[in-house]
């Protein structure tokens, strides 16, 4: 089954399929429907093959559709805006559905709205007309300019040289962030109801400079489970062993233990598990140009093997 969410809310998934704890817009005022970004006709794509296994691979930060209206609001050129993008991660895991896994791919750019942030991680100083009483969730990420509506891209480069109307933040949350998480919650819930369990693999990439910040040298992969909170030890240990057998250096939780998505949906006591996977970008792309290099094919082939192994391990 292939599902698409349009910006005006057509073909909506039924809200009564979503667990209340996953209603990410419960503190956000919803605007009337309107199409602000005609180029972004599909905010994300979701696919569940049949037969399926209880695994969902999600790529929230690899969106490459930069609407003209957003680019005009920004003080940066289109190339610089891509600095925080997890470029090509969706393609690295494109074959996961061949083994029965579901996939959820965001097409909107991370610099526009970050699907791996709490919708209340909003910086009031970024907006004109910030609603009085609007809940704000303070965090180190928000203070650094990396809230749900980011203020900066990589290297502390400001996206805007002026304040945005608060209605812009509401529109992005309503049309992009909220529907993405509604689909994610429904897909996991359906897996849990069908199979008795569900696993989310949240797929990301990291700058090589950040990969060097872990203990003991440069990491190829960092697996995050909230320091043991979001998945069974046997599962993450198995993933780590598979990657190490391929020759990769693998760390856990440092410096990435899992973001909003992993911590929100990883509820092992309810048979919902979640792991965040971070891949060193230097393995597959030239970070100065955002272009794939010769390592991409090998890494994609290995991620195909990893995806197949995770599906087999989880479905056994």
Secondary structure, 3 states (H helix, E strand, C coil): CEEEEECCCCCCCCHHHCCHHHCCCCCCCCCCCCCCCCCCCEEEEEECCCCCCCEEEEECCCCCECCHHHHHHCCCCHHHHHHHCCCCHHHHCHHHHHHCCEEEEECECCCCCCCCCCCCCCCHHHEECCCCCCCCCCCHHHHCCCCCCCCEEHHHEECCCCCEEHHHHHHHHHHHHHHHHHHHHHHHHHHHHHHCCEEEEEEEEECHHHHCCCCCCCCCEEEECCCCCCCCHHHHHHHHHHHHHCCCCEEECCCCCCCHHHHHHCEHHHCEEEEEEEEEHHHCEECCCCEECCHHHHHHHHHHHHHHHHHHHHHC
